Amino acid sequence: MTRELSDPHHATAGWVGVPGDRTFYLQFEDASGAVTLLCEKGQVAGIAVLLAELLARVQDEPATDWDRTAMELRDPIEPLWRVGGIAVGVDPDRDRFLMELSELVPEGDEADRAGEGGESAVVDEVHAWLNRDQTRRLAAHAAEVVGQGRPTCHLCARPREPEGHVCPATNGHGRLSR
C-alpha cells in the first residue's frame, strides 16, 4: 500500500531517548493525518545529505535558521513501520521534492507477504511531496538532530561516553580520556 502525501503541512525528523540510546523517526502530516516512521540515525543523516544535494542542484541550499519548536516530533509517536529504502528526487515543473520511503521487510517475511503464484511481496511505501521551504528546513533539521548525540573522539571519530573512552587510535596504550 502506498500513502501519498501530496501537500503535507508538517515534515520533520527527530529522536526520542538520550544520546547513546536514541530512537529516530521521520514524521509527516497532512489533512488526512500524521504518518510516523521508525528509522536509523544513519538514514536521517543520509536524508540530510541527499536533500542538501538536491537543493544544490536547483541552486538553493538548506535553511540556516528555522523554527526548531515547529520541527519537533508531534505526539503520538507511533510508527507505522521501520524504513528500509529511501529515494529522493525533484520535480522541477511542480517545484516539489519527493521522498519515497519503503518499509523494511526482514528476510524470511518476504515469502509470507508474497501473493499467490509467486508474485513479489507487497511493501508499504510513503511518498511525501515537499515544497522547497519544507525541503530546506528538513535538510538542515535532520543534520542538526543527528549531531545532537554524544561528542566524538578527535582521534578515532567514535562516540565518547561521559565516563571516558578507550581510543583504538592509541593502540591500547592510551588511558581513558574525556
PASETI-886916 format. One line per field, with one value per residue (C-alpha): x, y negated, z negated. Coordinates in steps of 0.05 Angstrom, whole numbers, plus 5000, padded with zeros to 4 digits. Layout:
BEGIN
X = X	...
Y = Y	...
Z = Z	...
END
This chain:
BEGIN
X = 5000	5026	5008	5012	5023	5017	5014	5040	5039	5089	5153	5208	5259	5272	5291	5267	5314	5382	5447	5475	5405	5363	5308	5299	5235	5211	5143	5096	5027	4974	4899	4886	4931	5001	5050	5107	5162	5218	5288	5362	5407	5447	5384	5367	5439	5433	5367	5401	5457	5412	5364	5421	5450	5382	5376	5445	5424	5367	5413	5386	5413	5388	5360	5407	5353	5284	5233	5261	5199	5155	5201	5192	5160	5086	5050	5031	5096	5071	5110	5074	5136	5213	5242	5282	5291	5297	5295	5292	5280	5257	5201	5224	5157	5119	5176	5167	5216	5196	5216	5198	5204	5193	5182	5238	5216	5261	5289	5240	5180	5182	5153	5098	5079	5084	5019	4993	5030	5099	5085	5134	5120	5077	5118	5086	5110	5102	5110	5118	5118	5153	5156	5222	5218	5200	5258	5306	5284	5283	5353	5381	5340	5357	5431	5423	5385	5437	5492	5457	5486	5548	5612	5662	5735	5781	5828	5781	5713	5677	5627	5655	5618	5611	5654	5710	5734	5788	5811	5834	5878	5924	5936	5917	5967	5921	5887	5814	5801	5742
Y = 5000	4930	4870	4806	4740	4691	4629	4642	4584	4618	4655	4670	4717	4726	4772	4797	4821	4799	4793	4863	4893	4853	4877	4837	4821	4787	4754	4723	4695	4672	4660	4735	4745	4759	4813	4831	4879	4911	4903	4907	4849	4862	4857	4789	4767	4793	4756	4691	4701	4723	4665	4615	4644	4637	4566	4551	4579	4529	4473	4470	4490	4515	4466	4430	4412	4443	4452	4512	4517	4524	4581	4623	4691	4689	4738	4793	4821	4888	4912	4949	4988	4985	4951	4996	4959	4885	4849	4774	4734	4667	4649	4581	4570	4574	4545	4604	4652	4724	4771	4844	4885	4960	5009	5054	5126	5173	5234	5291	5245	5235	5305	5292	5227	5256	5265	5327	5351	5326	5252	5206	5185	5123	5069	5009	4941	4868	4814	4744	4686	4627	4556	4520	4488	4554	4587	4533	4539	4615	4620	4573	4600	4673	4655	4619	4674	4726	4680	4675	4742	4758	4719	4758	4772	4728	4787	4844	4809	4858	4833	4815	4836	4788	4835	4836	4870	4921	4898	4952	4900	4903	4977	4999	4953	4893	4880	4864	4794	4748
Z = 5000	5017	4976	5017	4980	5037	4994	4923	4874	4827	4846	4795	4767	4693	4637	4570	4515	4491	4530	4538	4534	4583	4629	4693	4730	4793	4788	4839	4831	4880	4877	4872	4811	4787	4811	4765	4788	4748	4778	4763	4746	4810	4851	4822	4836	4907	4918	4895	4945	5003	4994	4989	5054	5089	5064	5092	5160	5164	5139	5070	5002	4934	4885	4837	4788	4776	4721	4684	4640	4701	4725	4662	4667	4651	4605	4610	4636	4660	4721	4777	4794	4799	4860	4906	4972	4984	5050	5062	5125	5151	5199	5227	5262	5197	5155	5107	5076	5069	5012	5025	4962	4964	4907	4885	4894	4855	4891	4887	4884	4960	4971	4920	4957	5027	5064	5098	5159	5136	5142	5105	5034	5023	4988	4957	4981	4963	5016	4987	5035	5001	5023	5028	4959	4925	4960	4937	4865	4865	4894	4842	4784	4800	4799	4733	4697	4718	4689	4622	4599	4559	4576	4618	4605	4646	4660	4678	4690	4644	4594	4525	4463	4404	4361	4412	4475	4493	4561	4610	4644	4584	4599	4529	4495	4484	4419	4412	4437	4436
END
